[in-house]
Amino acid sequence: MNRSSALPVNGDMSTERTPTLISDLPGPKPLPFLGNLREFSRGGRAHRVMEAWTDQYGLTYRIQLGGSDLIVTADPAHIDTILRNRPDDFQREQRTSATIDEIIGPGVFTAEDDRWRRLRKVATQSLNVAYLRQYFTTINRVTDRLVRQWDALASSGERIDVLNWMMRYTLDVTSGLAMGHDLNSLEDTGDGLHRRIPMIFPAFQRRTRTPVPYWRYVKLPIDRRLDATVREMESLVLARYGEAKMRVAAGEPPSNFLEALVKPIADEPAITDQEVVGNVFTMLVAGEDTTSSTAAWALHFLAEHPEIHAKVRAEADEVVGTQRIPGDPATVGRLKYAEAVVHEVLRVQPVAPIVGAQPKRDQRLTGRDGAELHLDQGQPMILLTSYGARRDTARFPDPDAFRPERWLEGKLPPEALPFTPFGNGPRFCPGRNLAIIEATMVTSVLGRAFELNPDRSGPPVTERLEFASYPTNLYLHATPRG
Ligand code: HEM
């Protein structure tokens, strides 16, 4: 790059300072062919590896993966500028977007520019507070189902695969919201979609990192299973879409995301069947894996910290009274301590610790320390959003401690830089409120109904990052509350 070609989009035109180029950035030494892949993939916890590299090389550094140089940044100023200047100056990292589109079809997560603006409007409307209030009866019904299932598990004494149950729960909530369909995976004892949808996020990651797209020529068993899952989803969504079109044609107002997609928008090209499938699928996977991981971690921390569990329970007794499940969204809103547990989970075990981005044209960014960084058009970047919340000791004293109280002291707004578990700017997660309601409900309702004890018979609980971050080996024993 010619240094004088740097466009001062986010910097000051008059500055005389020479910007840092990617070639000036420090970083771990790449191996021939492999680059930094070996260390990056170590233990399936790439975000922790990058956090350690940040400690070593500074807030912004470079790594090499799949033959390309990537910039990793945990600098809150860069993260803020990039997230806020989408879709005009930055876009999602295109290799990941292309992989996602190829697997599930194009949707709001991967769309850019005008297409994104249209889809974003529909997604936001389907997840706004007023709509969630109407939808609360479904959340309530699904929560009731979950508690009944756990009643049975508690009396059987068998250990509970927490993540699996949380996935079923969030899938049932999200499929109602996305397409008005009750999957009822909580009561499904067979090989239902709940067993296969969790393979989608790992497939995004695996295929993005595979240098040669072999699956276009030869299918391994894992690819065949993925294709079968996508085809099954496709026929379910298209059947529901046919019904949605008829209801909207009969003059009924849209009552879910799929029905909202039917409504034509002036001057917009009609939405294709492939886009309908891609968008409903996006909602399902974006809403299911993320929230289930957060809720599962919350239950883990209750089991590990009896004093926190006791506070969750005392709050539920006081706020919810004689009912087993909060009857309306306002009651969930009063479960402040359970909600603080959820915020603390998102701080110490963020489910989406990285966001990919790339500039649409040459850019110059100003970092927290005032230094400038030049970015070439298309430069792939990893925004390490998990870093600040783990290392900013001024804002989060004793950052390794799990301490929900820090969110109750009136000092911390739930989300503000450097803590952005739901992203930031125009592409901020539209499902945030739903996710907080679901995870708070689960924490409070299950925490109130059951004694929770960690299962220590297997390997220790840890995490893995496969597009999103999940707990692994997370089993609990539940017994009815004494
Ligand atoms: C704890 C749960 C969740 C977390 C931590 C989470 C986090 C995120 C993050 C970090 C992003 C990227 C934001 C950005 O680029 O600035 C995102 C995007 C998105 N999320 Fe969530 N999410 C969660 C739950 C949900 C739920 C429940 C839904 C819907 C049912 C949802 C739907 C979406 C969609 C559609 C996008 C793409 C938005 C766009 O590109 O405009 N998410 N989420």
Residues whose N, C-alpha, C, O or C-beta is under 5 A from the ligand:
A	BS01	HEM	V108 F109 R120 M283 A286 G287 T290 T291 T294 V351 A352 V355 P421 F422 G423 N424 P426 R427 F428 C429 P430 G431 R432 L434 A435
